[in-house]
């Protein structure tokens, strides 16, 4: 199918929710911090799903936002003590809304705020469904170094040139009937041809809600994000996939293995996290 039929209803958090995040101009602040170390050297920004169309303002409770709470928790645990800030994006509208691309605009606003507050720290975007589309669309932002896209919405005419020189990991369930696994693989191939470093996983036996094999979704996302930030070694198959030439269509449909509760020890960082010292 070409788009999302169903999805979540808005963003995580509301103004005055006690998170320590102020409301920006126009009564909306897109960036909500979930973990903010004293001197962050890197960041992860989480974007939840939404709807194809919907101009109404998100309410204080939404299933799509709640769905990502487990991912935020897993990311915080995986990066604890490593100086990584973890944030989420709050949307102004429920939908993508065609050429308006509202979720992408909110993602850019959040990234601009992140860069202003933390400086040019390497940032990984983690997005589900419409949030995956927004993450992929905005990955050309100067602070973004990688994307982990979960069951992303990938229309055939979406651009991918902005992903050049970015690390892109895409995970999609083979039973997904809301967003297309085949469209994700096609977008992954186009992105690699455009200069991205790409690896694609199929999460067998799972659909769009990410509820089946939920521990595998959470653990893989957290560990892959940490790998992209150089905090642990990437799985060998992912590391190899990111080195494939632009013409290759290999490693875009790798089966995601079961993720043990205790992962292998983190390897030596591929690159040191910057500090403001």
C-alpha positions as CSV (number, residue, x, y, z in Angstrom):
1,X,0.0,0.0,0.0
2,X,1.1,3.6,-0.5
3,X,0.4,5.1,2.9
4,X,-0.7,4.6,6.5
5,X,-4.3,3.7,7.1
6,X,-4.2,3.9,10.8
7,X,-1.8,5.2,13.4
8,X,-1.3,7.0,16.7
9,X,-2.9,10.1,17.9
10,X,-0.2,12.6,18.7
11,X,2.9,13.1,20.8
12,X,4.4,12.1,24.1
13,X,4.0,14.7,26.8
14,X,2.1,18.0,27.0
15,X,3.0,21.5,28.1
16,X,3.6,21.6,31.8
17,X,4.0,17.9,32.1
18,X,6.7,18.2,34.7
19,X,9.4,17.0,32.3
20,X,11.4,20.3,32.6
21,X,10.8,21.2,29.0
22,X,9.5,24.7,28.3
23,X,6.9,25.6,25.8
24,X,8.3,27.3,22.7
25,X,7.0,30.0,20.4
26,X,3.4,29.6,19.3
27,X,2.6,27.5,22.3
28,X,4.5,24.4,21.0
29,X,7.9,22.9,21.8
30,X,8.8,19.9,19.6
31,X,11.7,18.6,21.7
32,X,11.0,16.8,25.0
33,X,14.0,15.5,27.0
34,X,13.7,12.1,28.6
35,X,17.3,11.8,29.8
36,X,19.7,14.8,29.9
37,X,23.1,14.2,31.3
38,X,25.1,17.2,32.5
39,X,27.5,17.1,29.5
40,X,26.0,15.1,26.7
41,X,28.4,13.9,24.0
42,X,25.7,12.3,21.8
43,X,21.9,12.1,21.5
44,X,19.1,9.8,20.4
45,X,15.8,11.3,19.3
46,X,12.6,9.1,19.2
47,X,9.7,9.8,16.8
48,X,6.4,7.9,17.2
49,X,3.8,7.1,14.6
50,X,0.8,8.9,13.4
51,X,-1.8,9.1,10.7
52,X,-1.7,9.9,7.0
53,X,-4.1,12.8,7.4
54,X,-5.1,14.7,10.5
55,X,-4.8,18.4,11.4
56,X,-6.3,18.2,14.9
57,X,-4.0,18.8,17.8
58,X,-2.8,15.7,19.6
59,X,-4.4,14.9,22.9
60,X,-2.5,14.2,26.2
61,X,-2.9,10.4,25.8
62,X,-2.1,8.6,22.6
63,X,-1.3,5.0,21.8
64,X,1.4,5.7,19.3
65,X,3.3,7.7,21.9
66,X,2.8,5.2,24.6
67,X,4.1,2.5,22.2
68,X,7.5,4.2,22.1
69,X,7.8,4.5,25.9
70,X,9.4,1.1,26.0
71,X,11.9,2.0,23.4
72,X,12.8,5.2,25.3
73,X,13.3,3.0,28.4
74,X,15.5,0.6,26.6
75,X,17.6,3.4,25.0
76,X,18.1,5.0,28.4
77,X,19.2,1.7,30.0
78,X,21.6,0.9,27.1
79,X,23.3,4.3,27.1
80,X,23.3,4.9,30.9
81,X,26.5,6.5,32.0
82,X,27.7,7.2,28.5
83,X,26.7,10.8,28.3
84,X,23.8,10.3,25.8
85,X,20.8,12.6,25.9
86,X,17.5,10.9,25.0
87,X,14.6,12.9,23.7
88,X,11.2,12.5,22.0
89,X,9.5,14.7,19.4
90,X,6.1,16.2,20.2
91,X,3.9,16.7,17.1
92,X,1.6,19.7,16.4
93,X,-0.8,17.6,14.3
94,X,-1.9,14.0,14.2
95,X,-1.1,13.5,10.6
96,X,1.6,13.8,7.9
97,X,-0.8,15.8,5.8
98,X,0.6,15.5,2.3
99,X,3.0,18.1,1.1
100,X,2.8,19.8,4.5
101,X,4.9,17.0,6.0
102,X,4.0,18.3,9.4
103,X,5.8,15.5,11.3
104,X,9.0,16.3,9.4
105,X,8.7,20.0,10.3
106,X,8.4,19.1,14.0
107,X,11.4,16.8,13.7
108,X,13.5,19.6,12.2
109,X,12.3,22.0,15.0
110,X,13.3,19.4,17.6
111,X,16.7,18.9,15.9
112,X,17.4,22.6,15.8
113,X,16.6,22.9,19.5
114,X,18.8,19.9,20.2
115,X,21.7,21.5,18.3
116,X,21.2,24.8,20.0
117,X,21.2,23.3,23.5
118,X,23.8,20.6,23.1
119,X,26.0,21.7,20.2
120,X,26.8,19.6,17.2
121,X,26.7,16.2,19.0
122,X,26.2,13.0,16.9
123,X,22.5,12.2,16.9
124,X,20.7,9.0,16.0
125,X,17.0,9.2,15.0
126,X,14.7,6.3,16.0
127,X,11.3,6.4,14.3
128,X,8.3,4.2,14.0
129,X,5.8,4.3,11.1
130,X,5.1,8.0,10.3
131,X,7.9,8.8,12.7
132,X,10.2,6.6,10.6
133,X,9.3,8.5,7.5
134,X,10.0,11.8,9.4
135,X,13.3,10.5,10.6
136,X,14.4,9.4,7.1
137,X,13.2,12.7,5.6
138,X,15.1,14.9,8.2
139,X,18.3,12.8,8.4
140,X,20.1,15.4,6.3
141,X,20.2,17.7,9.4
142,X,23.8,18.5,10.3
143,X,23.7,16.7,13.7
144,X,22.2,13.5,12.4
145,X,24.7,10.6,11.8
146,X,22.3,7.7,11.7
147,X,18.7,6.4,11.6
148,X,17.0,3.4,13.0
149,X,13.7,3.1,11.2
150,X,11.0,0.7,12.6
151,X,8.3,-0.4,10.2
152,X,8.7,3.0,8.4
153,X,6.2,4.5,6.0
154,X,8.2,4.7,2.7
155,X,6.3,6.1,-0.3
156,X,8.0,5.3,-3.6
157,X,8.4,9.0,-4.4
158,X,10.0,10.1,-1.1
159,X,13.5,11.5,-1.5
160,X,16.5,9.7,-0.2
161,X,19.4,11.9,-1.2
162,X,19.5,13.5,2.2
163,X,20.7,10.1,3.6
164,X,24.0,10.3,1.8
165,X,26.9,9.6,4.2
166,X,24.4,8.5,6.9
167,X,24.1,5.1,8.6
168,X,20.6,3.7,8.1
169,X,19.2,0.6,9.8
170,X,15.7,-0.5,8.8
171,X,13.6,-3.0,10.6
172,X,10.2,-4.3,9.4
173,X,7.9,-7.1,10.4
174,X,7.0,-9.5,7.7
175,X,3.3,-9.6,8.8
176,X,2.9,-5.8,8.6
177,X,-0.3,-4.8,6.8
178,X,-0.2,-1.1,7.6
179,X,3.2,-0.1,6.1
180,X,4.8,-2.1,3.4
181,X,7.9,-4.3,4.0
182,X,8.6,-4.4,0.3
183,X,8.4,-0.6,0.1
184,X,11.0,-0.4,3.0
185,X,13.4,-2.7,1.1
186,X,13.0,-0.6,-2.1
187,X,13.6,2.6,-0.2
188,X,16.7,1.0,1.5
189,X,18.1,0.0,-1.9
190,X,17.5,3.5,-3.3
191,X,19.1,5.1,-0.2
192,X,22.2,2.9,-0.6
193,X,22.4,3.9,-4.2
194,X,22.2,7.6,-3.1
195,X,25.2,7.2,-0.8
196,X,23.8,5.9,2.5
197,X,25.3,3.0,4.4
198,X,22.3,0.7,4.8
199,X,21.3,-2.5,6.5
200,X,17.8,-4.0,6.5
201,X,16.3,-6.5,8.9
202,X,13.0,-8.5,8.7
203,X,11.5,-9.2,12.1
204,X,9.8,-12.5,11.4
205,X,6.4,-13.1,12.8
206,X,5.6,-9.5,13.7
207,X,3.2,-6.8,12.4
208,X,2.9,-3.1,12.6
209,X,2.2,-2.6,16.3
210,X,5.6,-4.1,17.3
211,X,3.8,-6.0,20.1
212,X,4.9,-9.5,19.0
213,X,8.5,-10.1,19.9
214,X,8.4,-6.8,21.7
215,X,11.6,-7.5,23.7
216,X,13.5,-8.2,20.4
217,X,12.2,-4.9,19.0
218,X,13.3,-3.0,22.2
219,X,16.6,-4.6,22.7
220,X,17.6,-4.6,19.0
221,X,16.7,-0.9,18.6
222,X,18.7,0.1,21.8
223,X,21.7,-2.0,20.9
224,X,21.8,-0.9,17.2
225,X,21.4,2.8,18.2
226,X,24.3,2.4,20.7
227,X,26.3,0.7,17.9
228,X,25.7,3.6,15.6
229,X,27.0,6.0,18.3
230,X,30.1,3.9,18.7
231,X,29.2,2.7,22.3
232,X,29.2,-1.0,21.3
233,X,30.1,-3.1,18.3
234,X,27.4,-3.5,15.8
235,X,26.4,-7.0,15.0
236,X,28.8,-8.5,12.4
237,X,26.1,-8.7,9.7
238,X,25.1,-5.1,10.2
239,X,28.7,-3.9,10.2
240,X,29.3,-5.8,7.0
241,X,26.2,-4.5,5.4
242,X,27.2,-0.9,6.0
243,X,30.3,-1.4,3.9
244,X,28.5,-2.7,0.8
245,X,28.9,-0.8,-2.4
246,X,26.1,1.5,-3.7
247,X,25.0,-0.9,-6.4
248,X,24.5,-3.9,-4.0
249,X,21.1,-5.1,-3.0
250,X,22.4,-7.5,-0.4
251,X,21.7,-7.4,3.3
252,X,18.4,-5.5,3.0
253,X,16.3,-8.4,4.3
254,X,18.3,-10.1,7.0
255,X,16.3,-12.0,9.6
256,X,16.6,-10.3,13.0
257,X,17.8,-12.9,15.5
258,X,16.3,-13.3,18.9
259,X,17.9,-10.7,21.3
260,X,19.0,-12.2,24.6
261,X,18.4,-10.3,27.8
262,X,22.1,-9.9,28.3
263,X,23.9,-8.9,25.2
264,X,27.6,-9.4,24.4
265,X,29.8,-6.9,26.1
266,X,30.1,-3.5,24.4
267,X,33.1,-3.2,22.2
268,X,35.6,-0.4,22.0
269,X,34.0,2.7,20.6
270,X,34.4,3.1,16.9
271,X,34.8,6.9,17.5
272,X,35.0,8.8,20.8
273,X,32.1,10.8,21.8
274,X,32.9,14.5,21.8
275,X,32.8,16.6,24.9
276,X,32.8,20.3,25.7
277,X,35.9,20.0,27.8
